[in-house]
Amino acid sequence: MKMCEEFPSWALQPRKETGAAQFLAKNPEHDGRGIIIAVFDSGIDPAAGGMQLTTDGKQKLIDRYDGSGAGDVDTSTVVEVKENQVTGLTGRTLNIPSSFVNPTGKYHLGVKNASDIYPKSLRDRLDKERFDKLWGEQHKGSMADAVKKQKAAQESSASGEAAPEGMAMKEQLKKDDVEAEVEMATFLEKKFKDGSSAHWFSDPGPVYDCLVWHTGTAWRAAIDTSEQGDLEKGLNLGIFRETYEYGRLSDVCNVNVSVNIYDEGNLLEIVSMPSSHGTHVASISAANFPDQPEKNGVAPGAQVVSISIGDGRLASMETGTALARAMSHVLRSEHYKVDLINMSYGEFSNWSHSGRLGELVDEVVGKNGVTWVASAGNNGPALCTVGTPPDFKRNVIIGVGAYVSPEMMAAMYSSREKLPGKNLIENLFTFTLP
């Protein structure tokens, strides 16, 4: 029996093609140590493998920020706790655990629709599950009751017993009402099954009460993921940059979130991930696997800042506003100095270096000396296939085009063993001219 070859993990990245493998072999400590990379993408999962520590033992993921605004929560409403309880903006009674340290007794309240911070695929799956459970089961019961009443009315009518004129009218109205109830239940079932009700019915999905308070030394936030006011079972998080704390929204979604708090507690930012793309990109850049170095990124010693420019409400598409906020964050940060920006988002544009975005790029790269590396796109090769932002007229951004070597092709795209003998592709595309 033929033994399967070990999977070529080393070929998942072009280390050999780019010369990174040879460089690290000669300079093992020149692996990104002391460098901070800001990843402009869809956000990085703090629980992902390789995203915990650098090669010299430092925290790998040092900040998480959402430039899209999808996770923003207005927490400007302030209330005081009474008998260890407050009433949330949803109307639920929120029970304050004894473990919450709050010297002032004042809490900032907010409310968040979870669908804003869910990836689209997850949102679609949970919408179906909630429909089947919350509406489908109740509707089946209502349909059964309506049919039961309809049958009883039909049997009463078939008995043949004459009723007084007034009573007969009441019986007819009752029968018509039951018929209408069955008809409406049937109509609703059909509407939901064919999806034509989307314009007049919308399930908001999970809705979470949010609390923000100051412990006397730091800001913290709680998210009532139980949707029952049981904050003991919900998330209790500090600002990620200060605590590196994160948590999962629920057991069925596996979405890890962290928080930022601004404006003296009046604005809560729940940082999520609209897709896994950002984690993938960050791993290529800087993942560190001490026991499996073949899985390492190009710079395993570098630290990473996650800045999401993908908006979960727009199926992870980036916006100009998100990109502007991301650049402003890099410019304004007082806690660290970003050395390099990695951006794997982009598209075509008629005027790529104009307006406020062009000005911010000049400021980030030209005045602050940040190296910016961006995807040139996956189109081409041909004229005009380089996307924005690498096509900025002042060439301040380094554009990187797509490339796949034969070894990378075998590791990433092959689904079966190589065919014996001459290469099949060569046989198919070898022609003899007359």
Buried (B, 14 or more C-beta within 10 A) or exposed (E): EEEEEEEBBBBBBBBBBEEBBEBBEEEEEEBBBEBBBBBBBBBBBBBBEBBBBBBEEEEBBBBBBBBBBBBBBBBBEBBEBEEEEBBBBBEBEBBBEEEBEBEEEBBBBBBBBBBBBBBBEBBEBBBEEBBEEEBBEEBEEBBEEBBEBBEEBEEEEEEEEEEEEEEEEEBEEBBEEBBEBBEEBEEBBEBBEEEEBEEEEEEEBBBBBBBBBBEEEEBBBBBBBBBBBBBBEBBBBBBBBEEBBBBBBEEEBEBBBBBBBBEEBBBBBBBBBBBBBBBBBBBBBBBBBEEEEEBBBBBBBBBBBBBBBBBBBBEBBBBEBBBBBBBBBBBEBEEBEBBBBBBBBBEEEEEBBEEEBBEBBBBBBEEEEBBBBBBBBEEEEEEEBBBBBBBBEEEBBBBBBEEEEEBBEBBEEEEEEEEEEEEEEEEEEEEEEE
